[in-house]
Amino acid sequence: MNDYDRRLARANKEREKQEKARKELELKKEKKRSIIDKQFQDNKKLNKELSKDRKERENELKKQSNIEKVLAALSK
């Protein structure tokens, strides 16, 4: 094997090594992206549930306040 062939083989090996590293990095990025997307969807769902619960509590407080007002008016 002459010098040119050795350099060519070394360059090909280095190129393959860099390509493998790039693919691994891309997989890691995709995995992180997937985790972040799942967390975002979970947070979105949780916020929706919390908003619904808050509205229900507000409605209950309004009902309670209205009942108290009626009772106060009747007791006068």
C-alpha positions as CSV (number, residue, x, y, z in Angstrom):
1,M,0.0,0.0,0.0
2,N,1.6,3.3,-1.0
3,D,1.5,6.6,0.9
4,Y,-1.5,7.9,-1.0
5,D,-3.6,4.9,-0.3
6,R,-2.8,5.1,3.5
7,R,-3.7,8.8,3.6
8,L,-6.9,8.1,1.7
9,A,-7.8,5.2,4.1
10,R,-7.1,7.4,7.1
11,A,-9.2,10.3,5.7
12,N,-12.1,7.9,5.0
13,K,-11.8,6.5,8.5
14,E,-11.8,10.0,10.0
15,R,-14.8,10.9,7.8
16,E,-16.7,7.9,9.0
17,K,-15.9,8.7,12.6
18,Q,-17.1,12.2,12.3
19,E,-20.3,11.0,10.6
20,K,-21.0,8.6,13.4
21,A,-20.4,11.3,16.0
22,R,-22.8,13.6,14.1
23,K,-25.5,11.0,14.0
24,E,-25.1,10.3,17.7
25,L,-25.4,14.0,18.5
26,E,-28.5,14.3,16.3
27,L,-30.1,11.3,18.1
28,K,-29.3,13.0,21.5
29,K,-30.8,16.3,20.3
30,E,-33.9,14.5,19.0
31,K,-34.3,12.6,22.3
32,K,-34.1,15.9,24.2
33,R,-36.6,17.5,21.8
34,S,-39.0,14.6,22.4
35,I,-38.7,14.9,26.1
36,I,-39.2,18.7,26.0
37,D,-42.3,18.3,23.7
38,K,-43.8,15.7,26.1
39,Q,-43.2,18.0,29.1
40,F,-44.8,20.9,27.2
41,Q,-47.8,18.8,26.4
42,D,-48.1,17.6,30.0
43,N,-47.8,21.2,31.3
44,K,-50.4,22.3,28.8
45,K,-52.8,19.6,30.0
46,L,-52.1,20.4,33.7
47,N,-52.7,24.1,33.1
48,K,-56.0,23.4,31.4
49,E,-57.1,21.2,34.4
50,L,-55.9,23.9,36.9
51,S,-57.8,26.6,35.0
52,K,-61.0,24.4,35.0
53,D,-60.6,23.8,38.8
54,R,-60.1,27.5,39.4
55,K,-63.3,28.4,37.5
56,E,-65.2,25.8,39.4
57,R,-64.0,27.2,42.7
58,E,-64.9,30.7,41.6
59,N,-68.4,29.5,40.6
60,E,-68.8,27.8,44.0
61,L,-67.7,31.0,45.8
62,K,-70.2,33.1,43.8
63,K,-73.0,30.6,44.6
64,Q,-72.1,30.7,48.3
65,S,-72.0,34.5,48.3
66,N,-75.4,34.7,46.5
67,I,-76.9,32.3,49.1
68,E,-75.4,34.4,51.9
69,K,-76.9,37.5,50.4
70,V,-80.3,35.9,50.1
71,L,-80.2,34.6,53.6
72,A,-79.1,38.0,54.9
73,A,-81.9,39.7,53.0
74,L,-84.5,37.3,54.3
75,S,-83.3,37.7,57.9
76,K,-83.9,41.5,57.8
